[in-house]
Amino acid sequence: MNRFAALLDRLAYEPRRNGKLRLIADYFRHVPDPERGWALAALTGALSFRNAKPGLIRALIAERTDPVLFALSYDYVGDLSETVALMWPAPRGRNDPEPPSLSAVVHAFSTLGKTELPAVLASLLDRLDETGRWALLKLITGSLRIGVSARLAKTAVAALGELEPDAIELVWPGLVPPYTELFAWAEGRGPRPETEDPAPFRPVMLAHAIEEPDFAALDPGAFRAEWKWDGIRVQAVRGADPAGRHVARLYSRTGEDISPAFPDLAEALAFDGAVDGELLILREGRVQSFNVLQQRLNRKTVTPKLIAEFPAHIRAYDLLFEAGEDMRDEPFEARRARLEALIAQHPESPLDISPLVPFGSWDDLASARADPASHGAGADAEAVEGVMLKRADSLYLPGRPKGPWWKWKRDPHRVDAVLMYAQRGHGKRSSYYSDYTFGVWTKEGELVPVGKAYFGFTDEELLEIDRFVRRHTINRFGPVREVVHTATEGLVLEVAFEGLARSTRHRSGVAMRFPRVARLRWDKPPGEADRLETLERMLGDEAAAAGAAGVSRSGSRRAS
């Protein structure tokens, strides 16, 4: 456990990607199985302990320290694991045994019941030093926050031999911790791991956001365009086991099996293969908003009434596998032709294909992006997020390779809102107030919250907002600070967001989708920020546009 704790500690302070990569690869080279396998599982987010909750940790520290002192310390530090690790009073005069191994910790928290965990966790915290306690608490709560992506950890495994990181990605979905076969393959001591799952998840290919300078280097004739839909990315897979029984599953883009929430889709798959697409709600022949889709997401139980009320549908983008043939090494145009033919053979399936968007120049595509209703999207125009650009000769590669695929999203809505509350962030942001609640004015002159944002700003802007919060706090509610927000004094934020929905959970009656801070409006008095009726009007405009083909959100959507 000490070596793993030392690794996490060094990774937390190492800012360079290559530096982190060397640290992880060196750990994998010198730590034996299965320790390194459990470390890899932790770094990639493959470990979870159902009974290890933050509440358990808070209860233990409350027994060992003064609750008021802990509350003040936690508010100052901003990170639960770090606060507890530093405050935990280790027993005096105790001849500590050898610190526990990482394997022993994983085994204990994977097998022990909820009533047994407090005593075991307290004993482990007694046996470890500050760094070890911090690493243990980070491990069991699943929030490492050390700036290491799953891709980087897999790249470190590939660095043990002569494999490419993509090779690790391709076999990863069929593996389970502690990855003994994976390390043997990477080091040239064993064969490539193969899965026997008849319906496995396959790594998803992602796109880079395109910027204005990128267009000059791209030939429009080399690309194909299709609509980018406002749902969730899924992979629908069906295959036969050795006994000939068919197995069908629906996966999220990260490989989570979401079939139990959408049994109607899984049962309706009528062909063996793997399709990459967008999960949508299709009702009365029209794609519904993302807010309607949310009514079915993350459901533990699904009733026939829910399925009938929110009929799920897949709009296919790509074909990865069909009838035993891996299509990922074929060019996009070939995969597209096979996908069209496959869907045409099964018209009864809740599956259709995302139409291509014809264009001859980037200006043509910009016009289609701004006005999808007039360029083939029809009544579904309000469900279009933008366009996807795919090279006609692009292979289906795992991860986010730069060049083959680009995404060009539509311009977001924007409003000016007033900062009302701020809360400290976590991890590297634990010393800064970086979670912001903002509001707009009602007709009566009251400021009501309409959203919360914690990204979009630069590091310099974060420092500016943090200074403002500290200097203009007027009230505190636990870890939350209320800042001054009158018509003449306060901070105006330009907030960008993807859409609005009615909400009974918010006092304003509206909820924003994907809000983020676009810029700081130091030049604007809070009294000139936007009004709630502006958002209400935007909601009405969207509803009207969704109800008729040919109505679009073209042009600027700036509200103020």
Protein Blocks (a to p, Z undefined) as FASTA:
>chain_A
ZZmmmmmmmmmmmmbfklmmmmmmmmmmmpccfklmmmmmmmnopaccfklcfklmmmmm
mmmmcfklmmmmmmmnopaklmmmmmpccdehiacdddddfklmmmmmmmmcfklmmmmm
mmmmmmpcfklmmmmmmmmnopnonopafklmmmmmmmmmmcdfklmmmmmmmpccehlm
mmmmmnopaccdddfbfbbcddddddddddfklmmmpcfklpccdddddddddddddddd
fkopacdddddfkopafklmmmmlmmmpcbdcdddddddddeehiacdfklmmmmgopab
dcfklmmmmccddddfbdfbgghiafklpcfklmmmmmmmmmmmmmmbccddddddddfb
fklmmmmmmmmmlnonmmmlmmpgbdcdddfkbccdehjdehjaccddddddddddddfb
dcddehjllmpcfbdcdddddfkopacdfbdcfehiafklmmmmmmmmmmmccbdehjbc
cddddfkbccddddddfbdcddfkbmnlpacehiacfbdcfkbcfklmccfklmmmmmmm
mmmmmmpghiacehjfbfZZ
